[in-house]
Amino acid sequence: MSEYFEIAYAAAAKRLCLFTGTGFSKALTANAAPGWQELLETICDKHIGSSEFKDALFPSGGASALQLDEAAQVIAIELLKIGKNIHEEIASLIAGLALSGDYPEAKKFFQERSFRVVTTNYDKLAETLAGPDCPSLSPGRPIPRSTSRVKAYHVHGSIEVPGRMVVTADDYFGFMHSESYFSRKLSTVLHENTVVILGYSLGDVNLKYILSDYRGFVRNHVVSNSVFFVSRKPVDQRISDYYSNCYGIRVISNTEVEDFFRSVNSNFAAAEKCLEGSVNNIKKVLYEKHSFTEKYLQVESSFYEIVSSIGAVGASLDEDVVVRTFEDVIAKKMALTSQSGAWPQYVQLASWLTYLGSLVDVRKTAVENTFLKAVLFSMNHMSKSMKLGYSWHAYKVWDARWSSITADNRALIAGYILDNSAEADAIEVASRG
């Protein structure tokens, strides 16, 4: 998948950040790492011992009246009555976690690549997996100034400084309303790197605020969405659209943590090989009036390299030179479809357009017109059935990847196709919503 090439390219360029939550720790401990509610319930069982108290906070027959951070606040108050501290008790439980299970692909990535980890986990499993060249940064500890292959930022604190861990409602309030080094660092990382969210949900209010800020950055600078949300379970299309529209997140669903790293690792050699050359090439194309050859553009991976290298040099999709480059690339790709034995080019063009449509909302940008004309050309030359002169495999691409295109782009394409095409299969795909 092109998404994995993009992620591998970012890793090769040392511009990748993993944003890890509880699910990531579970994957590294054979599911032994406790969830947030499980952790609080364990504290109740161990130190309070009142089933009535526990049932009031975590009723088995319905939803609790309190959020988990509020439940933690109530537990913290109760622990103070017996001389216990909730931060220290949680740190004590988490400290016993150790790596276990089978995760060779994650281990390979952590021990061979250069990247950053931003985590709301209190444990230090990521540091252990990465090895000695991975300093741990958390509130209450000195900031190391040396360079390192991997760095782990514990934005909610870590077990090394229990008193600075974000646990209770009071802690969260203070964290959300403070301009700390770690909140600023998180925002910077989101703006400067390709970010992959692993083992995490979007329930944290502070995270939503920062991701909303990032989404504004994407819209204002017309850059591609560079945040991926990896879900172990299938994700409903409406939920994917919500992530995309509100936070600029692309969803990779139905994917275990180990499977994710396997796919990234398998793309890394190709990404690393093309990194230096593709960055030099895009600079020549954008700023020295060079152009890509038809021979290069015959290869499907060339477009993914071009998109990744545009991001690597910090160019905007709305810059005139970038627009001209896309116009040239797409025009040449459409011309390649007219050559003898060119059926693969129809398929690749469909793949390129659906990929571009998943990256950035093109409405009211300089690439809108070029994009829509190419989409019309592609859809008018595809067919659901074996029809002479039409590409069946191009239809399969549009059929399979339609849902990966952003909701706004789908609406834009639908309006354009319905106004300009008489092809039944094009109208059928575009009418799906």
N, C-alpha and C positions, 0 to 999 in steps of 0.2 A: 504493500500500500504506500502511496505517496506520502502520507502523514508520517510514516516511520522513517522514510528517507529524510524528510525535513527535520525530524527530531534528531536523527543520527548526524545530520549535517551540522546542526547546532552544537551537538556534543563534540564533533571534530573541531569546530571553531571555538570551543571552550565558552560557549554562550548558552548553556543549558542549566536550568534550575529545576530540581525535583521538589515539589511541595507535598510533603508527606503527612498523613494522618494515621489514625489508629489502625485502619485496615492494612497499612503498610507494615506496621509492627506485628500484626497478626500473621502476615505472610512470612515474616522472618522468624517466627517463634512457634510454627506449627499450630497457630491459632490460640496460643497460650496467653498472649497479651490481652488484658481485660479492656472491654469497652468502657466508656465513661460512666454509664449507669451501673454496669457491673462492678466497677471500682468503688463507687459510692455505696452500693449495697454490701459489698465486702466489708467496708469500714463499719457500717451499721451492725452487721453480724458480729464482727470482732470486738467492737468496743462499746456498743450501746445495748445490744441484746434484747431490744424490745420489738416484738413483732408488730405491735400496734403502731409504734413510731415509724417503722420501716414501711408498713402498709399505707400509712397516711401519705408518705412521700412517693411511693412507687406502687400504687394500687394495681392489683393483678386483674381486676375486672374492668378497668377503664383508664382514661388518660389522667395524668397527674395535673393538679391545678398549678404546679410550679414548673418552671424550666429547670434544667439540670444544674445550672449555675446557682439558681435560687435554692434548690434542694441542698446543694453543697454548703450554702451559707447557713441553712438551718442546722445541718449536721455539724458544721464548725462551731456554732454556738453551743450545741449540746456537748461536744467534746471538751470545750473549755470548762464545763462544769466538773469534769473528772480529770482536769489537768492535762488534757491531750491537745495536740495541734494538728489540724487536718492536713496541712501542707507536709509536715514531717511524717505523718502516717501514710499518706499517699506515696511520698518519696521512698519510704521503707518498702512498700509493696512493689513499686516499680523497679527498685534496685535489684530485685531478685530475678528479673527477666534476663534470659540468655538466648542467643541465637540457637535455633534448632530446626530440624526438618531438612528438606532438599530444595535448594534454590541456586543451582549452578550458574544460571544466566544472570541473575541479579548479582551474584558474587563476582562474576567475571566483569560486569559493567563497573561495579563499585571499585574494584581493585585495579582497573586498567584505564579508566577514563578520567578526564578533568571536568568537574562540574560543581554546582552549589546545591546544598540541601537547605530548604527552609521548612521547618517543621513546627507543629503545635504539640508534638509529643514531648513528654518529659524524659523518656528513656534515651539511652545513648547507643542504641542498636545500629544506627547508621554509621556512627563513628567506628564502632567495632568492626562492622562489615568492610568499611573502606580501608582500615589499617591505620598505621601510625601517622601517615601524612594527611590527617583530617582533624584540625583543631575544632574544638567545640566552643561556640559562642552563645552566651546566654546572659540575661540581665543579672547584674551582681558580680560578674567576673570581668577581669581585664580583657581588653580587645587585643588579640595578637596581631602584630604588624608584619609578620613574615608572610611570604607567599607560600601557598600550598596547593596541592593537586585538587583536594576536595575541602570544602568548608561547610560546617553544619551550623545553621542559625536557629536557635530555639526561641521563637518569638513569644512563647508562653512560659518560658523558663525551663529549667531542667532539674533533675534530682541532685545536681551538684550544689545548688543554692535553693533549698526547699522554700525558704521564706519569700522568694521572688517569683514563685510559680503562680500562674494565673489559674485559680481554682474556683473561688467563690464569686458571687454576684458583685461584691465590693471590688474584688480583684479585676473582674472584667470591666467594670465601670472605669476604674483607674487606668486600665490599659487602653481602652477605647478613647479616652479623653486626654491622653498624654502624647506629646510629640517625642516619643522615645527614639533612641538609636535604632531599635529593632523595628518599630513601625515604619520609620523612614526607610530603613534598609529593605524591607519587604516591598514597599512601593517602588523603590529604585530597581530592584531585581525584576519586578514585573515589567517595567518599561524597557529594560536593557537586555532581556533574555527570552528565549523560548522556555515556557514554563509548563511542566507536566504535573498535574494534580493526581496523586496516588493515594488510595485508601482514605479519602477525605470526602466530606459532604459540604454543601454550601450553607449549612445551618448557622454558622458563626456570623454574627452581625458585623463584627469588625472586618472579617474577610469580605463580606458583601460590599462594605463601604469601599475598601481598597480596590476590589475588582471593578466596581462602578467607576471609580476614578480612572482605572486603566482603560475601561471601555471608552471613556471620554477622550483619552489620549489617542486611541485607535481611530476614532471618528475624526478628530481634529487634524491628525497627521496623515490620514489615508494610508495606513500601513496595514498589513495583513494581521489577522488575529493569530497570536502566537501563544495562546494558552490552550492546553489540551486537558480534558477531564477524562480519566480512565476509569470506567465502571466495570465491576465484576459481572454485573447483571445487564440484561438488555434494557435500553432506555427508550421510553415512549417518544415518538417524534415530537409531540407537543412540548415535552420536557427538554429535549435537545434544542428546540427552537427558543425556549425560554432562556436556556444557558447562553445561546448564541446572541440573542437580541439584547439581553440585559447585561451580560458580562463579557461578550466577545469570546466565549469558550467553545471550542470544537470538541465534540464528544467521541471518544473511542469506547464503544460499549461491548459488553459480553466478553471481557478480556481480563484474565487473571494477571496478577503482578508478574509472575514468572513468564507468562506468555508475552507480556509487553516487552520485557527485557530481551527475550529471545528474538523478537522481531527487530528491535533496535540494533542489537548486536549483529544480526545478519545483514543489516544495511550499512554498518559502520565502515567497512573496508571501501565500499563504493563511494560513500560520502567523503571519506578522508582523501581518497584518490582525486576526487574532482574539486575539492575545496580550493586549493591554491590556484589551480588553473582557471576555475570558474570565476573566482573573484577578480583575477587579472583580466579575464575576457570581458566581464560585464563592465569593468571600468573603461576598457577600450571602446566597447559598444556605446556606452552612455556618454562618454566624455571625449572620445577621439574619433567619432564618426565612423567606426567600424560597424560591421553587421555580421550576424550569424549566417553560416553557409547552409545551403539546403541539405548537404550531406550530414551536418551535425543535427539539423532539425528533423531528419528522418528517424532519429532514435527517440523513443518515447521519454526516456529519462532526462533528455535535454531540457524540457520545459521545467521540470522540478528543480533542476540545477539552476536554471535562470532565475526562477522565483526565489530560491533560497539565497542565491548570491546577491540579488537586489536587496534583500533584507540584511545580508551581511555587511554591505557597504552603506547601509542607513538611508537608502533612497526611498522616496515616497511614490506610491502608485499614481499620484496625481501630477508628478513632475512631467514637463513636456517631453524630456528625453526618454523617460520611462514609457510614456504613452506611445511615442513614436516607435520605441523598441517592440512593444506588444503588438502594435499595428503591423510592423514588418514581420514579426515572428508568426502571427496568426495568418497573415496574408500568404506567406510562403508555405505554411502548413496546408492551407486550403488549396494552393496550387499543386502541392505534392499529391493531392487526391486525384488529380486528372492524369497522372502518369500511368504507364502500363504496370499492372500488378500492384496497384496502390491501395488495395482494400485495407491493409493494416493502418494506413494513414487516416482513414475515416474513423477507425476505432480510437486511434491515438488522439485525434482532434477532439472527439467526444470526451475522452479522459481528461484532456487538458482543460476544456471548458468547464466541466463539472468540478474539477479541482479548483480552478480560479474562482468559480462561483461559491465554493465553500470557504474561501479565504477572506474575502472582503466584500462588503455591500457596494455594488458598483453604481447604484442609482445616483444621479447628479454628480458623478465624477467624470473625468476626462476620458476614461476607458469605457464608459457605458455604451456608446454608439458602436465601437469596434466589437465589443463583447456580444451585443445583441445581434449584429449582422452575422457574426460567426456562429452563434447559436442557431439562428434561422437556417443557415447553410447546412449545418450539421444535422439538424432535425429533419430538414427537407430531403436528406439523402439517407435516411435510415428507414427500416421497416421491421415490423414485428414478425412478419412471415418471410419465407424465402421468395423475395420478389426481385426480378431481374433489374439490375442497375441501382439497387439499394443495399445498404449495409445492415445485415441482421445483427452483427456483433456490435455495431455502433448503437443500435437500439438497446441491446443488453446493457451497455454502459449507462445510457441515460436512465433506463429502467431501474438499475441497481443503485445508482448514485444520486438519483433525484432527491432523496431525503437528506443527503449530506450537504446539499446546497442551502445557503441561508434562506430563511423564510422570506426576507425582503427580495432577494434575488429570484426566488421561485415566483413570487407575485409579479416581478418585473418581466420575467421571461414569459409567464402565462399571458399577460396582456399583449406582449409583442407578437407571440406566436398566434394568438387568436385573431389579431388584427392583420397578420401578414402571411399566414400559411393556410393552405387548403389540404395539407396532408393529414389524414385521419390519425395516424400513429403519433405524429407530433402534437396534435391537439389533445389526444388522449393523455399523454404524459404531462403536458403543461397544465391540464385541467385538474390534476390531482390535489392541488393546493399545498 
